[in-house]
Amino acid sequence: MRAHLEADPFHPGAFRVVAGETSQSYVNPDDPLHLEFEYVQRITEALGATVLARPADERVRVVHLGGGGLSIPRWVAARRPGTAQIVCEPDADLVDDVRRLLPLPKQSGIKVRVVDGRSGLAAMPLDYLDALVLDAFDGPRVPASLTTAEFFDDLALRRRRGAVLCANITDRAPFGWARRFVAGVRGSFRQVMVSAESPVWKGRRFGNLVVVASDAVLPATELSRLAARAAFPYRVLAGREVVDWISDASPFTDADAQASPVPKRGTWFS
């Protein structure tokens, strides 16, 4: 399912990335710090409280699997200029559209590679990245190749000490798919947080879950406070709550990998 750009009629120069009936991202190049979607705010809060809070003279590398309109890379570049960023986006037509309609500023530090996330990560040097943002969708689904224990093993080889994973995934209660995804994350990282809006947790609708993980101590209290103050509040699970939520779910492997569930027709999520 090909993603395409749709102009925002109320904000000249701003666009949404849309695939089928799903709005996947929003970008206003004139105001890169403006974030329209709640899940994007949760991801940028996690980045801002961890790797982007490091001393200004420390080189930080952020890799994005999935690019869309490059809203998160643009935010990172505005928030911490000089950050080295690589975006792996397999949709060549979308990349061309973004370059034509939403060109990056000069010396943004953002490099876009037309490659799928699994292959793009595998091509990176060992001990390379400080943060991985996983926001990759094939239409409305997270690709199966980015969900497995083998994928997380590959990530472990390429992350630096204290690196952070921020992943946007989608599911519905009782979260059979999401719990297996997070089980894979927990097999590779010591600390894991999972957040979602209350209606998603309660099974009232299909929606986004944001997963944040690291071997370093995560600022769980700060991120929970920010999530609770959001326009559409997110509830955060951390520590033992995540273990209990995963329960007996087993990580996906390359042999039994599954893409994320498909929302019911007409379901809107971001």
C-alpha positions, 0 to 999 in steps of 0.5 A, spaced: 500 500 500 503 506 497 503 512 502 502 519 499 503 526 502 496 530 503 497 537 504 494 540 510 488 545 508 489 549 514 497 550 514 500 552 508 506 548 507 504 542 512 503 535 510 500 528 512 503 522 510 497 517 509 497 510 507 490 507 505 485 510 510 491 511 515 494 517 517 501 515 519 505 522 520 504 529 520 510 534 518 510 542 518 517 544 516 516 551 518 515 549 525 519 542 526 518 542 534 510 542 532 508 535 533 501 533 531 500 526 533 500 523 540 505 517 539 510 522 536 510 526 542 511 520 547 517 518 542 520 525 542 519 526 550 523 519 551 529 521 546 529 528 549 529 525 556 535 520 555 540 521 549 538 528 547 540 530 554 547 528 554 552 533 554 552 538 548 559 536 546 558 529 546 556 526 539 549 523 538 547 518 533 540 516 531 537 511 526 530 511 524 527 505 521 521 508 517 521 515 515 514 518 513 515 525 512 521 525 517 517 529 522 521 526 528 528 527 525 526 534 523 524 535 531 531 532 533 535 536 528 531 542 531 532 540 538 539 538 538 543 541 532 549 537 529 545 530 531 547 525 526 541 521 523 540 516 518 533 514 516 531 507 512 525 508 508 524 503 503 518 507 499 522 510 494 516 514 491 515 517 498 522 519 499 522 522 492 515 526 494 518 528 501 524 531 497 520 535 492 515 538 497 518 538 504 526 538 502 530 538 508 534 544 510 542 544 508 546 541 513 541 538 517 545 532 519 539 527 516 541 522 511 535 518 508 537 511 505 532 507 500 532 501 504 528 496 508 529 497 516 532 490 517 537 491 511 539 498 513 540 496 520 544 490 518 549 494 514 551 499 519 557 498 523 557 495 530 557 499 536 554 505 532 547 508 534 545 511 541 538 511 539 533 507 534 526 510 533 522 504 530 516 507 526 516 503 520 509 501 517 507 497 511 500 500 510 497 499 517 502 494 519 509 493 522 513 489 518 514 482 521 521 482 519 522 488 525 519 484 530 523 478 532 529 476 537 534 475 531 532 483 529 533 485 536 540 481 537 542 485 530 540 491 534 544 489 540 550 489 536 550 495 533 547 500 539 552 503 543 552 503 551 546 506 554 542 506 547 535 507 547 530 504 543 523 508 541 518 503 538 511 505 535 507 499 534 499 498 534 494 492 536 488 491 540 486 488 547 488 483 549 494 485 545 497 478 543 501 481 538 504 487 542 506 482 548 510 478 544 513 484 541 515 487 547 517 480 550 522 480 544 524 487 546 525 485 554 530 479 551 535 484 549 534 490 554 534 491 561 529 496 562 522 497 558 516 501 558 510 501 555 505 506 554 498 507 550 492 511 551 487 509 556 481 507 551 487 503 548 489 499 554 481 498 556 480 495 549 475 500 547 479 501 540 485 499 536 491 504 537 498 505 538 503 503 543 509 506 545 515 502 547 521 505 550 527 500 552 534 501 554 540 498 558 541 504 562 536 507 567 530 510 564 527 516 567 520 513 568 517 518 573 519 523 568 516 520 562 510 518 566 508 525 568 509 527 561 504 522 559 499 523 564 499 531 562 498 530 555 492 532 551 490 525 550 493 522 557 497 515 556 498 510 561 505 508 562 507 501 564 514 500 567 518 495 571 514 489 574 508 492 571 511 490 564 513 483 566 506 482 569 503 484 562 507 480 558 506 474 562 507 468 558 508 471 551 514 468 547 518 473 543 517 472 535 523 469 531 524 469 524 521 462 523 514 465 526 514 472 525 508 476 524 506 483 522 502 487 527 494 486 526 490 490 521 485 495 524 478 494 522 476 498 516 474 505 517 478 505 524 483 511 525 489 511 528 496 515 528 
